[in-house]
């Protein structure tokens, strides 16, 4: 069996660490595993497939001989290293948003548009976390009839802000319970015992860049250039699963029964009809696993071609690391 | 100045206690204040306008001589005592949902349809908390053009479940931080570090009764019998303010600028454009005060006659106790 040389760029962050774990879990045939990070994290050790591996400082010479580079760094670093990665001949699967809207860069959720990944020119973009989870939840319905528009309200976990997001919520929870300073560094105001309806930077149309990702990226992933999405992104005091309440409007009327069947049949989705007596998932239920759980599918009372549903998925896994590794797996299996 | 005899039925609960506080704050001219509760709470003392007042056990004979009875009890108790209250000649302002859809019972948010209260036959219903807050936020827009439909996703505080809701979240927060048992008695599953997309009982149309209140009650309050509302009610780990992300669709196109002006001018609303550097409120900002704060008004990207906004309001105050006292104040001032 062919084995692959794989680098993880940003191996010390929350998503990078999860990528290493998912590579192991999926039994990806890895020959050399190269964890890369900034000079600050270099020299640290990680365990991979029973071996201790040292984190190396990422430089433009790091990528020679690699088959795949999984990127878990911010946009600036991603743009800096992408040319060297492409030049090395490796395929770069990038979790940042730096290249997601580049026409030549496939933007891929493997269960939805895996084949797009085969047309890469060296870079494949991993979509935004809420976008992946929402699109997975409605992709079964999209097979029955074209989705014309979606109204989405998110309930996003602090993991979207990485390790620092966890620490901030944990610190604020401790302060709320035991007293002490309520420190706010990562989020614009207190997140413990609160919700914050603003993620990212505001654009001219008064939506944030985070909110516009669901329309911009959804259009590319679904191959629906006219798709309209009205999104409100809200941070909630939850650790690592995102939830989304979404209303989809389709070209033709789809019944609740048809939608349930389609969601249940869609790979990577789990239809919740009776889980511990509930017909819905909560973010705690879906933490640290790879499926998108969908519940409460019902008719939209405002539009007879609409359906409303609730979905949850792990932000670090299917929303980031697992989707990236699944893209790599798709390429290995379909080349 | 005329003074009024006022009973509070359910004076020991979260809403009842808040009613007593609001009666004081609003300087309602109260002669006799009669706090009523179940036999279990009778004998306890409350402070009102500097006097100590003993809680009496509520019986059907309790209401003689009262001008107003503010109700903060569940549906069963409300139905039990309503005939005796009406017979006594007092006006019963009821926070339960027992009479909200009775055609002869006005359902009132004073700023929106205060005049309806004047046509009471002894009972006036106080609307559902999320409904009050959402309708207050969009009522200014409703004055510019008829609202045809709304899609609302709520972020509801635990105070909606009364004192027991507070205790459950506090206990679970302590268990999350310091260890110990994660006790779930009030909510269907853990609420600390989680969100729960199901409040109330599910109906045949797969919406919960809580979700249908926004359509059923909204139609009565706005005098729009055709209003369509698609609501998803979600409990979040927040103490006492509800938040709602709502998309309204109006008969005519309303610009963001017009909507902002209308919201800012609507009594009881506060338009947030720059509050501590934010153009949105959070539930913590709006706790323990009576205004509904509205931010992030922007165009609906799915419909050119739609607007999307975010609002927060204190569930125990404007969502319950303050609205009830405001109805009483309206009657005193407009009779």
Interface residues (C-beta under 8 A of the other chain):
Chain A: X149 X150 X151 X153 X155 X173 X174 X176 X177 X178 X188 X189 X190 X193 X194 X195 X196 X197 X198 X202 X205 X206 X207 X215 X228 X229 X230 X232 X234 X236 X237 X238 X239 X243 X245 X247 X249 X256 X276 X277 X278 X279 X280 X282 X283 X284 X295 X296 X297 X298 X299 X300 X301 X302 X303 X306 X308 X310
Chain B: X149 X150 X151 X153 X155 X173 X174 X176 X177 X178 X188 X189 X190 X193 X194 X195 X196 X197 X198 X202 X205 X206 X207 X215 X228 X229 X230 X232 X234 X236 X237 X238 X239 X243 X245 X247 X249 X256 X276 X277 X278 X279 X280 X282 X283 X284 X295 X296 X297 X298 X299 X300 X301 X302 X303 X306 X308 X310
